[in-house]
Amino acid sequence: MSCTLHVAWDERLTDYHFGPGHPLAPVRVELTMRLAHEFGLWTRPGVTVAAPVPASDADLEMVHDAWYIATVQAVSRWARHSDAWGGGLEEKQLRVARMIGLGTEDNPVFPGMHEASALVTGATLAAARAVWLGQARHGASIAGGMHHAMAARASGFGVYNDVAVAIAWLLGHGAERIAYVDIDAHHGDGVQAAFWADPRVLTISMHQHPADMFPFTGLPAETGGPGAEGSAVNVALPAGIKDARWLRAFHAIVPPLLRQFRPQILVSQHGADTHRLDPLARLELSIDGQRAAHAAIHALAHDQAGGRWLLTGGGGYDLVHVVPRTWTHLVAEAAGQPIDPAAPTPTRWREFVGRRTGLTAPGNMTEEASVVFKPFESGYDPGDAVDQAIMATRNAVFPLHGLVPL
């Protein structure tokens, strides 16, 4: 596949930092970008890297309420005059922050919060613009993917929903059909909510079953609002699912819907928390299974969206062994120059990981896991939990797209 890639990146993106001990540690992005650098990805033909500018208030207001943005800005200013990460907010200030989902365990207040969040959104916007305006076929915002943030509330480590803002920008600049595919372990509820009643946007989220997983939404029965029935697609997968079963579910749901919807651009969120080592989820994919998912989404962008592909990071909380490897595979895939899974990780990167974190870095780019799976079309097993999840989703939405569930 012929690919060009624009990467929106600036070291200031690591300023999006909720404080020591928070799962969303920016070192995971830092290590990813360093690993990609050591593999020489930034100097490959067709790859450009540029620093983005922060999203403006007008950009943010495409998705977020103006009063919410103003309140985030106020809380951010208060934090600058208190202890780091909001420890010194006055009681009244903290009450205001908590009204919009800030000052919580998930979303602590931190100095410069508005500016850091606006820059993350600006990065995803820059990648979207590059793709839509023809500067590159693919655009990457690895620091992005804050898919839980709502119009007037911070949620799930997200202050502003960069993905939703980018999709809204695309709609405002002529896109008529946008497909969003979310493979994070958690339901992409914020993006779904933003376009719940908009038939121009098809949101597909594959996630751990919400019975015991934040944000506790994302059942197959959630299919879109009035006038947009079938625009929301949710695949609620059982805990413990491994590569082959996850890939079976992906291929049973995503390609048929994209073929029918015919998107003009594919937007994807690649949360790495589906990995078996992730501390916040209970799925059991490997680096190899995640790499196969990246490749499948890339192929769908070319086959079903004219090659236009906007990709972001997302969740993922094993900071050294998982996130840097899977997202480096993702960037290499988007550049059209996949890394051999058997390749060793560069020595200089391993040394940097040791200095930066005190941890031992993985020695190669694979876990030698098999990614072979049986397609759903080979036969439905009504007693299998994964096939039950597949059928629940197909029954809920396939008829709304003129497709036969089985």
C-alpha positions in Angstrom: 0.0 0.0 0.0 1.2 3.5 -0.9 1.3 5.6 2.3 2.2 9.0 3.4 2.0 9.9 7.1 1.8 13.2 9.0 2.6 12.8 12.7 1.5 15.7 15.0 4.1 15.7 17.8 5.7 18.1 20.2 7.5 17.2 23.5 5.1 19.6 25.2 2.4 17.0 24.7 3.9 15.2 27.7 2.7 18.2 29.8 -0.7 16.4 29.9 0.2 15.0 33.3 -2.2 14.2 36.2 0.6 13.8 38.7 2.8 11.1 40.3 1.1 7.7 40.5 -1.6 8.4 38.0 -2.1 5.6 35.5 -2.0 8.0 32.5 1.7 8.7 32.8 3.1 10.7 29.9 6.2 8.7 29.9 4.3 6.0 27.9 4.1 8.5 25.0 7.6 9.7 25.5 9.0 6.1 25.3 6.8 5.4 22.3 8.1 8.4 20.3 11.7 7.6 21.4 11.3 4.0 20.2 9.9 5.1 16.9 12.8 7.5 16.5 15.3 4.8 17.2 13.7 2.7 14.5 14.2 5.6 12.1 10.5 6.1 11.4 10.6 9.9 11.4 13.1 10.0 8.6 11.4 7.5 6.3 10.2 8.6 2.9 6.7 10.1 3.1 6.7 10.7 6.8 6.5 14.2 8.2 6.6 15.3 11.8 5.4 18.7 12.9 4.6 20.5 16.2 0.8 21.3 16.4 -0.7 24.4 17.8 -3.3 24.3 20.7 -6.9 24.0 19.8 -8.7 27.4 20.1 -11.8 28.0 22.1 -13.8 28.0 18.8 -12.3 24.6 18.0 -13.2 23.2 21.3 -16.8 24.6 21.1 -17.5 22.4 18.1 -18.0 19.7 20.8 -17.8 21.3 24.3 -20.1 23.8 25.9 -18.6 27.3 26.1 -19.2 27.5 29.9 -17.4 24.2 30.4 -14.3 25.5 28.6 -14.4 28.7 30.6 -14.6 26.7 33.8 -11.7 24.4 32.8 -9.7 27.6 32.1 -10.6 29.0 35.5 -9.7 25.8 37.4 -6.5 25.6 35.5 -5.6 29.2 36.6 -6.4 28.3 40.2 -4.1 25.3 40.0 -1.2 27.5 38.9 -1.5 29.3 42.3 -1.8 26.2 44.4 0.2 23.1 45.0 1.0 20.9 42.0 -1.9 18.8 40.8 -4.5 20.7 42.7 -3.5 19.9 46.2 -4.0 23.5 47.4 -7.3 24.4 45.8 -9.6 26.2 48.1 -12.8 24.4 49.1 -15.0 26.6 46.9 -12.7 26.1 43.9 -12.6 22.3 44.4 -16.4 22.3 44.5 -16.5 24.1 41.2 -13.9 21.7 39.7 -15.9 18.6 40.8 -19.1 20.0 39.2 -17.4 19.3 35.8 -15.6 16.1 36.7 -12.3 17.6 37.8 -10.5 17.3 41.1 -11.3 13.6 41.3 -9.1 10.5 41.5 -9.4 9.9 37.7 -9.1 13.6 36.7 -7.0 15.5 39.2 -6.5 19.2 38.6 -3.0 20.1 37.5 -1.3 23.4 36.6 -1.6 24.3 32.9 -4.4 21.8 32.5 -6.4 23.8 29.9 -3.3 24.5 27.9 -2.1 20.9 27.9 -5.5 19.6 27.0 -6.0 22.1 24.2 -2.6 21.1 22.8 -3.6 17.4 22.8 -6.7 18.4 20.9 -4.7 20.6 18.6 -2.5 17.6 17.7 -5.4 15.5 16.7 -6.9 18.4 14.7 -3.6 18.9 12.9 -3.5 15.3 11.9 -7.1 15.4 10.7 -6.4 18.5 8.7 -3.4 17.0 7.0 -5.4 14.0 5.9 -8.5 15.9 4.8 -6.6 18.6 2.9 -4.5 16.0 1.1 -1.1 16.8 2.7 -0.8 13.1 3.7 -2.9 10.0 3.3 -2.7 9.2 7.0 -2.4 11.3 10.1 -1.3 10.3 13.6 -1.9 11.8 17.0 -0.3 9.4 19.4 -0.9 11.6 22.5 -4.6 11.8 21.6 -7.5 9.4 22.0 -9.2 11.0 25.1 -12.5 9.3 24.1 -14.4 9.6 27.4 -14.6 13.4 27.8 -18.2 14.7 27.5 -19.5 18.0 26.2 -19.6 19.5 29.7 -17.8 17.1 31.9 -14.3 15.6 32.2 -14.3 11.9 32.4 -11.9 8.9 32.3 -8.7 10.9 32.2 -10.1 13.1 29.4 -10.6 16.9 29.8 -11.4 17.6 26.1 -12.4 15.0 23.6 -9.8 15.5 20.9 -11.3 12.7 18.7 -14.8 14.2 18.7 -13.4 17.7 18.0 -11.5 16.4 15.0 -14.5 14.5 13.7 -16.6 17.7 14.2 -14.0 19.6 12.2 -14.1 17.1 9.4 -17.9 17.4 9.3 -17.7 21.1 9.1 -15.3 20.9 6.2 -17.3 18.7 3.9 -17.1 15.2 5.2 -20.4 13.4 4.8 -19.6 9.9 6.1 -17.1 9.3 8.9 -16.4 6.0 10.5 -14.9 5.8 13.9 -13.4 2.5 15.2 -12.4 2.3 18.8 -10.4 -0.7 20.0 -9.6 0.5 23.5 -10.6 -1.9 26.3 -13.0 0.8 27.5 -16.2 1.9 25.7 -15.7 5.0 23.6 -18.7 6.7 25.3 -17.7 10.3 24.8 -17.4 10.0 21.0 -20.6 8.0 20.8 -22.4 10.6 22.8 -21.1 13.5 20.7 -22.6 11.9 17.5 -25.4 9.9 19.0 -28.0 11.5 16.7 -25.8 12.2 13.7 -26.2 9.6 10.9 -23.0 11.0 9.2 -20.9 9.4 11.8 -20.7 5.6 12.4 -19.1 4.9 15.8 -17.9 1.3 16.4 -16.5 0.4 19.8 -15.0 -3.0 20.8 -14.5 -3.1 24.5 -14.7 -5.3 27.6 -18.2 -5.9 28.7 -19.4 -2.9 30.8 -20.9 -5.0 33.6 -17.7 -4.5 35.5 -15.7 -2.0 33.4 -15.7 1.8 33.3 -17.6 3.7 32.0 -20.3 0.9 32.4 -21.9 1.7 29.1 -21.6 0.2 25.6 -24.1 -2.6 25.4 -25.2 -3.7 21.9 -28.7 -2.2 22.5 -27.0 1.3 22.3 -27.5 1.9 18.6 -27.9 5.6 18.1 -30.5 8.3 18.5 -33.6 9.3 16.5 -32.8 9.6 12.9 -29.5 7.9 13.4 -30.5 4.4 14.3 -27.6 2.0 13.7 -25.0 4.7 13.8 -23.7 3.5 17.2 -22.2 0.0 17.3 -21.1 -1.7 20.5 -19.3 -5.0 20.8 -19.2 -6.0 24.5 -16.6 -8.7 24.8 -16.1 -11.1 27.7 -13.1 -10.6 30.1 -10.2 -13.0 29.4 -10.5 -12.9 25.6 -7.3 -13.6 23.7 -6.0 -12.7 20.3 -7.8 -15.2 18.1 -11.2 -14.6 19.7 -10.8 -10.8 19.7 -9.8 -10.8 16.0 -12.7 -13.1 15.2 -15.1 -10.6 16.7 -13.4 -7.6 15.0 -13.6 -9.2 11.6 -17.2 -10.3 12.1 -18.4 -6.8 12.9 -16.1 -4.0 11.5 -15.5 -4.8 7.8 -19.1 -5.6 6.9 -20.3 -2.4 8.4 -17.6 -0.3 6.8 -18.3 -1.8 3.4 -22.0 -0.9 3.8 -21.4 2.6 5.2 -18.7 3.6 2.7 -16.9 6.2 4.9 -14.9 9.0 3.3 -12.4 8.9 6.1 -11.6 6.3 8.8 -10.8 7.6 12.3 -9.5 5.1 14.9 -8.5 5.0 18.5 -5.9 2.4 19.5 -6.0 2.1 23.2 -3.3 -0.5 24.3 -5.1 -1.5 27.4 -6.4 -4.7 25.7 -3.1 -6.3 26.5 -2.9 -9.0 29.1 -0.4 -7.0 31.3 -2.6 -3.9 31.5 -3.5 -3.2 35.2 -6.9 -1.6 34.5 -8.6 -4.1 32.2 -9.1 -7.8 31.9 -8.6 -8.6 28.3 -5.6 -10.7 27.3 -4.3 -9.7 23.9 -0.6 -9.8 23.0 1.5 -7.3 21.2 1.1 -9.5 18.2 -2.6 -9.4 18.4 -2.6 -5.7 18.8 -0.3 -5.4 15.8 -2.7 -7.5 13.7 -5.5 -5.1 14.7 -3.5 -2.1 13.6 -2.8 -3.8 10.3 -6.5 -4.7 9.8 -7.6 -1.1 10.4 -5.0 0.2 8.0 -6.1 -2.2 5.3 -9.8 -1.1 5.9 -8.7 2.6 5.5 -7.4 1.8 2.0 -10.1 -0.6 1.0 -13.1 1.3 2.3 -12.1 5.0 3.0 -10.0 5.9 0.0 -6.9 5.6 2.1 -7.8 8.5 4.4 -7.0 7.5 7.9 -6.7 9.5 11.2 -5.3 7.4 14.1 -4.8 8.2 17.7 -3.5 6.6 20.8 -5.7 6.2 23.9 -5.6 4.0 27.0 -2.8 1.7 27.9 -1.1 1.6 31.3 1.7 -0.9 31.1 4.2 1.9 30.4 7.3 0.1 29.3 6.5 -3.4 27.9 3.3 -2.7 26.1 2.4 0.9 25.1 5.7 1.8 23.4 5.9 -1.4 21.3 2.3 -1.6 20.2 2.1 2.1 19.2 5.5 2.0 17.5 4.1 -0.9 15.4 1.0 1.3 14.8 3.1 4.2 13.5 5.2 2.0 11.3 2.1 0.4 9.9 0.7 3.8 9.1 3.9 4.7 7.4 3.5 1.7 5.2 6.7 0.2 6.5 5.8 -2.3 9.2 8.5 -3.4 11.6 9.5 -7.1 11.6 7.9 -8.5 14.8 11.1 -10.4 15.4 13.2 -7.3 15.3 15.1 -6.5 18.5 14.4 -3.2 20.2 17.3 -0.8 19.6 20.0 -0.8 22.3 19.9 2.9 22.7 16.2 2.8 23.4 16.6 0.0 26.0 19.3 2.1 27.7 17.1 5.2 27.7 14.2 3.2 29.3 16.6 2.1 32.1 17.7 5.6 32.7 14.2 7.1 32.5 12.3 4.6 34.5 14.7 2.2 36.3 12.9 -0.7 34.5 14.2 -3.3 32.1 13.0 -2.8 28.6 11.7 -5.6 26.4 14.3 -7.1 24.1 12.2 -7.4 20.9 9.0 -6.3 19.2 7.1 -9.5 19.5 5.7 -11.9 22.1 5.6 -14.7 19.5 1.9 -15.1 19.9 -0.2 -16.7 17.1 -2.8 -14.4 15.5 -4.5 -17.1 13.5 -8.3 -17.1 14.0 -11.3 -18.8 12.6 -13.6 -16.3 10.7 -17.1 -16.0 12.1 -18.4 -17.1 8.7 -16.9 -20.5 9.2 -19.6 -21.3 11.8 -21.5 -19.7 14.7 -21.2 -21.5 18.1 -24.2 -20.5 20.2 -22.5 -21.8 23.3 -19.4 -19.6 22.9 -19.3 -16.3 24.8 -17.5 -14.5 22.1 -19.9 -15.7 19.4 -22.8 -14.6 21.6 -21.3 -11.1 21.8 -20.9 -11.0 18.1 -24.5 -12.1 17.5 -25.8 -9.6 20.0 -24.2 -6.8 18.1 -25.1 -8.1 14.6 -28.7 -8.6 15.7 -28.9 -5.1 17.1 -27.4 -3.2 14.2 -26.9 -5.3 11.0 -30.6 -5.1 9.9 -30.4 -1.3 10.4 -27.7 -1.3 7.7 -29.5 -3.7 5.4 -27.3 -6.6 6.4 -28.3 -10.1 7.5 -27.1 -10.9 11.0 -26.3 -14.6 10.4 
